[in-house]
Amino acid sequence: MTRTSGMRAVHAAGAIVLALAALAACNAQAVPGAPAEPGNRAAAAAAPPERAVLAAGEVRIVGTDFGFSPRRIQVPAGRPVRFVFENRGAIAHDWVLKDRGFHLNAKAGGEASGEYTFEQPGQVDVVCTFPSHQLYGMAGEVVVVADAAAAPRGLDEAVAAAKPIPPGTMRLPLPAVAPPVTRTGPASVDVEMETREVLALVDDQVATTFWTFGGTVPGPMVRVRAGDTVNMRLKNAIASKESHSIDFHAATGPGGGGKVTQIGPGGQAEFKFKALNPGVYVYHCATPKVAHHIANGMYGLIVVEPQGGWPKVDREFYVMQGDLYLDGGRGVPGVQGTSFAKNLDERPDYVLMNGSVGALTGERALKAKAGETVRIFFGVGGPNLTSSFHVIGEIFDRVYAEGATESVTNVQTTLVPAGGSAIVDFKVDVPGNFALVDHSLGRLEKGNAGILTVEGAERPEVFQAGAKADGGHADAPGQGAAGHGEMPGGGHGD
């Protein structure tokens, strides 16, 4: 199997730009904890924890366009505290002690610092004062205590219960795109997978044990031609704690194979099926509780090409969305278990593309060149949420809705159900960073976005940025931070 991947560009307005720019900027330097593999060798500095206690008279706060980290800080009364605000967002932000006259303002990529003494114990709210930024999560609090050494840390029950993440824990590797089938006649195709339970990062400082096919989320892409016979062998790693199975939506037979592949740790099972119908189909674990196994990462795609295949394109990518439910909650640092109760209530902490926040950004972004045609095989593992799949700054030339073999043309957003798929084809005409999103855009805050980076020559006849005036946001006098930056690239979709 060979790997490729793709996405498209960023000239949207207001809230969408803020949220997407944040994700792109945060991951532009490195994907913390990402595996060292070809094309992904960025070293990663871990982000600060969600909650912090004053150390050596100084606290460092990292701002992104999604929020502050740490959000909750404990400091002593009566002693000067030095605050350092580092802005990793794509636009300017400030860190303000509400009603205290203390204001740190930093451009994108910059930082600001200052000292403040809290005279009395209590709680002080922290905000970014730029319009609407609090709505995106840019808020927090400082807890001032009389005796810092003896005071409670302010950790909630979920944080206290979280286990430390073992050193070396990384994001899961990305699955490869299987190459097109070039033969013209039917064949017997052997497919072997092993189910593995793997501890990996969901986000910076947040990890869980994913249940996987082959150690990736999504699992390996299987690619055959209509009329082929698929000989499936499933193994369950001896180190697993759970039983697992596999159900192919492309198979015609009891349970799609799920009924005959229920195997415990160290076991294996085999079955075969004829790929009767062309299209793109989901496969997933079918072991009860099925929704729990799928939410933990057990899903993938099987591509059954029609005779003659699909129209050729320059690049192909493999992307799947899934919803993840944790027992500690989004952003709580440490190793978390998964929550079946939240799963039943359909209240995901994260909505992810390819298994983690930032899995398709930075060094792991999808890449293409202007003038090329790209194809995204997109699926939704679920188990609960549908996706309104959209590439910001691009129009799909062809969409094979629900993985069908017939296409429609000139589509802005395509609906993909849980347990469903789609193929989208389009030509990338201009350079820039293009964002893959679920247009249920609240899910951006839960990690649902990726980037397609397109390189090449500008084409002003297709797209050209004009002059831009920044309305400004006055700095608080004497609070030392450099002014407000513009979007990177002078407003050209970066």
C-alpha positions in Angstrom: 0.0 0.0 0.0 1.2 3.5 -0.8 0.5 6.6 1.1 -0.9 9.9 -0.2 -3.3 12.4 1.3 -5.1 15.8 0.5 -7.1 19.1 1.5 -7.9 22.6 0.4 -7.9 26.3 1.2 -8.7 28.8 3.8 -10.5 32.1 2.8 -13.5 31.9 5.0 -14.8 34.6 7.3 -14.9 35.3 11.0 -15.2 32.4 13.4 -14.3 29.8 10.8 -11.0 31.5 10.0 -10.2 31.9 13.7 -10.7 28.3 14.5 -9.0 26.8 11.5 -6.1 29.2 11.6 -5.5 28.1 15.2 -5.3 24.5 14.3 -3.0 25.1 11.4 -0.7 27.4 13.3 -0.5 25.1 16.3 0.6 22.2 14.2 2.7 24.1 11.7 5.9 23.7 13.7 5.4 20.1 14.8 2.8 17.5 15.8 3.6 16.8 19.5 4.2 13.2 20.0 3.8 12.3 16.3 5.7 9.1 15.2 9.0 9.6 13.5 8.3 8.4 10.0 9.1 9.6 6.5 7.7 13.1 6.1 7.0 13.4 9.8 10.2 14.0 11.7 9.2 17.1 13.6 10.3 17.1 17.2 7.7 18.2 19.6 7.6 20.3 22.7 4.8 19.2 24.9 2.1 21.8 25.6 1.6 23.0 29.2 -1.0 21.1 31.2 -4.6 22.3 31.6 -4.0 23.3 35.2 -0.8 24.6 36.7 0.7 25.6 40.0 3.1 28.5 40.4 6.7 27.4 40.1 9.7 29.7 40.9 7.6 32.8 40.7 6.8 32.4 37.0 3.9 30.9 35.0 4.0 30.4 31.2 0.7 30.5 29.4 0.3 29.3 25.8 -2.5 30.8 23.7 -3.9 29.3 20.6 -7.0 30.3 18.6 -8.8 27.6 20.6 -7.9 28.7 24.2 -5.4 29.1 26.9 -3.2 26.4 28.4 -3.2 26.2 31.3 -6.7 27.5 31.8 -6.5 27.3 35.6 -3.5 28.7 37.5 -2.9 28.7 41.3 -0.7 31.4 42.7 0.1 32.8 46.2 -1.2 36.1 47.6 1.3 38.8 48.5 4.1 37.8 46.2 4.9 39.1 42.7 4.1 36.6 39.9 5.7 36.9 36.5 3.3 35.8 33.7 4.7 35.0 30.3 2.1 34.8 27.5 3.2 32.9 24.3 0.8 33.2 21.3 0.9 30.1 19.1 -2.3 31.2 17.3 -2.5 32.5 13.8 -3.7 36.0 14.8 -3.1 38.4 17.7 -4.5 37.6 21.2 -4.2 39.0 24.7 -4.3 37.5 28.2 -6.1 39.8 30.6 -6.7 39.7 34.3 -10.3 40.9 34.3 -11.0 44.1 36.2 -7.3 44.2 37.4 -5.8 46.4 34.6 -3.2 43.8 33.7 -3.0 43.1 30.0 -0.5 41.0 27.9 -0.9 41.4 24.2 1.1 39.3 21.6 1.1 39.0 17.9 0.9 35.6 16.2 4.1 33.8 17.0 5.2 36.4 19.6 5.1 36.6 23.4 4.6 39.2 26.1 5.4 39.2 29.9 4.8 41.2 33.0 4.5 40.9 36.8 1.5 41.2 39.0 1.0 40.9 42.8 -2.3 39.6 44.1 -2.9 41.2 47.5 -5.8 38.9 48.7 -6.9 35.3 48.2 -9.7 34.7 45.8 -10.4 34.0 42.2 -9.7 36.2 39.2 -11.2 35.6 35.7 -8.9 35.6 32.7 -10.1 36.4 29.2 -8.9 37.4 25.7 -10.6 40.7 25.1 -10.7 40.5 21.3 -14.4 40.4 20.1 -15.9 36.9 20.4 -12.6 35.2 21.3 -14.0 34.1 24.7 -16.7 32.2 22.8 -13.9 30.1 21.2 -12.7 29.1 24.7 -10.2 31.8 25.4 -11.0 32.2 29.0 -9.7 30.8 32.3 -9.0 31.7 36.0 -6.3 32.4 38.5 -6.9 31.1 42.0 -5.1 33.1 44.6 -4.3 31.3 47.9 -2.9 32.4 51.2 -0.4 29.6 51.4 0.7 28.2 48.1 2.5 25.2 49.6 -0.5 24.0 51.6 -3.3 25.0 49.3 -5.3 22.6 47.2 -4.2 22.4 43.5 -7.7 22.9 42.3 -7.6 19.7 40.4 -11.0 18.2 39.6 -11.9 14.6 40.1 -11.2 13.6 36.5 -7.7 15.2 36.6 -6.8 13.5 39.9 -7.8 10.2 38.4 -5.9 10.5 35.2 -2.7 8.5 35.0 0.6 10.0 33.7 1.3 9.4 30.1 4.3 7.1 29.7 7.4 8.7 28.0 7.6 8.1 24.3 3.8 7.8 23.8 3.0 9.1 20.3 0.2 9.7 17.9 -0.8 6.7 15.8 0.9 6.5 12.4 -1.2 7.3 9.4 -2.6 4.5 7.2 -1.5 4.1 3.6 -3.6 4.6 0.5 -3.8 1.3 -1.4 -2.8 1.7 -5.0 -5.4 1.4 -7.8 -6.1 -2.1 -9.2 -4.6 -2.3 -12.7 -5.6 -5.8 -13.7 -8.7 -6.4 -15.9 -9.8 -9.8 -14.7 -11.1 -11.1 -11.3 -8.6 -12.5 -8.8 -8.5 -14.1 -5.4 -7.1 -11.5 -3.0 -5.7 -12.4 0.4 -6.2 -9.9 3.2 -4.8 -10.3 6.7 -5.2 -7.9 9.6 -4.4 -8.0 13.3 -6.4 -6.3 15.9 -4.2 -4.4 18.4 -4.9 -2.3 21.5 -2.5 0.6 21.4 -1.9 3.5 23.9 -1.5 6.7 21.8 -2.0 10.4 22.0 -5.4 11.9 21.2 -4.2 15.4 21.7 -1.2 17.1 23.4 -1.1 15.7 26.9 -4.2 13.5 26.4 -3.9 9.8 25.6 -6.1 6.7 25.5 -5.9 3.1 24.5 -7.2 2.8 20.9 -8.6 -0.5 19.7 -7.3 -0.8 16.1 -7.0 -2.8 13.0 -3.3 -3.0 12.3 -2.3 -0.2 14.7 -3.8 2.7 12.8 -7.1 4.7 12.9 -8.6 4.2 10.4 -7.5 0.7 9.7 -5.7 -0.3 6.5 -7.4 0.5 3.2 -8.4 -2.7 1.4 -8.6 -2.3 -2.4 -10.0 -4.8 -4.8 -11.9 -5.0 -8.1 -15.6 -6.0 -8.5 -15.8 -9.7 -9.0 -12.7 -10.5 -6.9 -12.9 -13.0 -4.1 -11.6 -11.7 -0.8 -9.9 -14.2 1.5 -10.0 -12.6 4.9 -7.9 -13.7 7.9 -8.3 -11.8 11.2 -6.0 -12.2 14.1 -6.4 -10.8 17.6 -3.0 -9.9 19.2 -2.2 -12.0 22.3 -1.6 -8.9 24.3 -5.3 -7.7 23.7 -7.6 -7.6 26.6 -10.8 -7.7 24.5 -12.4 -9.9 21.9 -12.7 -8.4 18.4 -14.2 -9.1 15.0 -14.6 -7.6 11.6 -17.8 -6.7 9.5 -17.4 -5.7 5.9 -20.2 -3.7 4.5 -19.0 -4.9 1.1 -19.7 -8.5 1.9 -22.9 -10.3 1.2 -23.3 -12.8 4.0 -24.3 -13.2 7.7 -23.1 -10.2 9.6 -20.7 -9.2 6.8 -18.2 -11.6 8.4 -18.8 -10.3 11.9 -20.7 -13.4 13.0 -17.8 -15.8 12.1 -14.9 -13.7 13.3 -15.6 -13.2 17.0 -12.2 -14.1 18.5 -10.5 -13.6 21.8 -6.9 -12.5 22.5 -4.4 -14.7 20.6 -7.2 -16.2 18.4 -7.7 -16.0 14.6 -10.6 -16.6 12.2 -11.0 -16.8 8.4 -13.8 -16.3 5.9 -14.1 -15.3 2.2 -16.6 -13.3 0.3 -17.1 -12.2 -3.3 -17.0 -8.5 -3.9 -20.2 -8.3 -5.9 -20.9 -4.6 -5.9 -18.5 -1.8 -6.8 -18.3 1.2 -4.5 -16.5 2.3 -1.3 -17.6 0.6 1.9 -16.9 0.8 5.6 -15.6 -2.1 7.6 -15.7 -2.1 11.4 -15.6 -4.3 14.5 -18.9 -6.0 15.3 -18.2 -7.3 18.8 -20.7 -6.1 21.5 -20.9 -3.5 22.6 -20.4 -2.6 18.9 -20.6 1.2 19.3 -17.9 1.0 22.0 -15.5 -0.9 19.8 -16.1 1.4 16.8 -15.6 4.6 18.9 -12.3 3.3 20.2 -11.0 3.3 16.6 -12.1 0.0 14.9 -13.1 1.1 11.5 -11.7 1.5 7.9 -12.6 1.4 4.2 -12.6 -1.2 1.5 -12.6 0.1 -2.0 -14.2 -2.1 -4.6 -13.4 -0.6 -8.0 -15.8 -0.9 -10.9 -14.5 -2.7 -14.0 -12.2 -0.2 -15.7 -11.7 1.7 -12.4 -12.5 5.3 -11.6 -11.1 8.2 -13.7 -7.4 8.7 -13.1 -6.2 11.5 -10.8 -2.8 12.7 -9.8 -3.1 12.1 -6.0 -5.3 10.0 -3.7 -5.9 10.4 0.0 -7.6 8.3 2.7 -9.4 10.2 5.5 -12.0 9.0 8.0 -13.9 10.7 10.8 -14.8 9.2 14.1 -16.3 10.4 17.4 -14.4 9.6 20.7 -15.8 9.5 24.2 -13.5 9.8 27.2 -14.1 9.3 30.9 -12.1 12.3 31.9 -13.2 14.8 29.3 -11.7 16.9 26.5 -8.3 18.5 27.4 -7.9 16.7 30.7 -4.2 15.7 30.8 -3.1 12.1 31.3 -4.2 8.7 30.2 -8.0 8.4 30.0 -10.3 5.5 29.6 -13.3 5.6 27.3 -16.9 6.3 28.4 -19.7 4.0 27.2 -22.2 6.2 29.0 -21.2 9.2 26.9 -21.3 7.0 23.8 -24.9 6.0 24.5 -25.8 9.7 25.1 -23.9 10.7 21.9 -21.8 13.3 23.7 -18.3 13.0 22.2 -15.3 14.7 23.7 -13.5 14.7 20.4 -14.5 14.4 16.7 -11.4 13.4 14.9 -10.0 12.9 11.4 -7.6 9.9 11.3 -7.5 9.3 15.0 -6.1 12.4 16.7 -6.2 16.2 16.9 -3.8 17.5 14.3 -3.4 14.1 12.6 -3.6 15.8 9.2 -1.8 19.1 9.9 1.8 20.4 10.0 4.3 17.8 8.8 1.4 15.3 8.4 -0.7 17.6 6.2 -2.0 16.3 2.9 0.2 17.7 0.1 -0.4 18.5 -3.6 0.8 20.9 -6.3 -1.3 23.5 -8.1 -2.8 22.1 -11.3 -3.1 18.6 -10.0 -6.3 16.5 -9.6 -6.8 14.9 -6.2 -9.2 12.3 -4.9 -10.2 11.8 -1.2 -11.7 8.5 -0.1 -13.7 9.8 2.9 -15.5 7.7 5.4 -17.2 8.0 8.7 -16.6 5.3 11.3 -18.9 7.0 13.8 -20.3 5.3 15.7 -22.9 8.1 16.1 -22.2 11.3 14.2 -22.7 12.0 10.5 -20.4 14.4 8.6 -21.1 17.4 6.4 -17.8 17.0 4.6 -16.4 20.2 3.1 -13.0 21.6 1.9 -12.8 25.3 2.5 -11.8 27.3 -0.6 -12.6 24.4 -3.0 -15.5 23.0 -4.9 -15.8 19.2 -5.6 -15.7 18.7 -9.3 -17.2 15.2 -8.8 -18.8 13.5 -5.8 -19.5 9.8 -5.7 -22.1 10.2 -2.9 -22.3 7.4 -0.3 -19.5 5.6 -2.0 -21.6 4.9 -5.1 -20.1 4.4 -8.6 -22.1 7.3 -10.2 -21.1 10.9 -9.6 -22.7 14.3 -9.4 -20.8 17.5 -10.2 -20.0 20.8 -8.7 -20.7 20.1 -5.1 -19.9 22.4 -2.1 -20.6 20.0 0.9 -21.5 16.4 0.9 -23.3 14.5 3.6 -21.7 11.3 4.8 -23.6 9.1 7.3 -22.1 7.1 10.1 -21.0 3.9 8.6 -20.9 5.5 5.2 -18.4 7.0 2.7 -17.9 9.3 -0.3 -15.4 9.9 -3.0 -14.6 13.5 -3.8 -12.5 14.6 -6.8 -11.3 18.1 -7.5 -8.5 20.1 -9.2 -6.4 22.3 -7.0 -6.0 25.5 -9.0 -4.1 27.8 -6.7 -1.5 27.4 -3.9 -2.3 27.7 -0.2 -3.5 25.8 2.9 -7.0 24.3 2.4 -8.9 23.0 5.3 -10.9 19.8 5.5 -13.8 20.1 7.9 -17.1 18.8 9.0 -19.4 21.8 8.3 -21.1 21.1 11.6 -18.4 23.7 12.7 -18.8 23.4 16.4 -16.8 20.2 15.9 -13.7 22.2 15.1 -13.4 22.8 18.8 -13.3 19.0 19.2 -10.4 18.6 16.9 -12.1 18.0 13.6 -10.0 19.5 10.9 -7.1 18.8 8.6 -5.0 20.7 6.1 -4.2 20.2 2.4 -1.1 22.1 1.5 -0.9 23.1 -2.1 2.3 24.4 -3.6 2.8 26.2 -6.9 2.6 29.5 -8.8 0.0 32.1 -8.0 -2.9 32.5 -10.4 -4.4 36.0 -9.8 -7.0 35.5 -12.5 -8.5 32.7 -10.3 -7.8 34.2 -6.8 -6.1 37.3 -5.6 -6.0 38.9 -2.2 -6.7 42.7 -2.1 -5.6 45.3 0.4 -6.6 44.8 4.0 -7.1 47.3 6.8 -6.8 46.1 10.4 -9.5 47.8 12.5 -7.2 47.5 15.5 -7.6 46.6 19.1 -6.1 49.0 21.5 -3.4 47.8 23.9 -3.6 48.5 27.6 -1.1 51.2 28.4 2.2 50.0 29.9 1.5 46.3 29.6 4.2 45.6 27.3 3.3 43.4 24.4 3.8 43.8 20.8 0.7 44.8 18.8 -1.7 42.7 16.6 -0.6 40.5 13.7 -2.4 39.7 10.5 -3.2 36.3 9.2 0.1 34.7 8.0 0.9 35.2 4.4 -0.7 38.6 4.2 -4.2 37.2 4.1 -3.6 34.6 1.3 -5.3 31.7 2.9 -2.6 30.5 5.2 
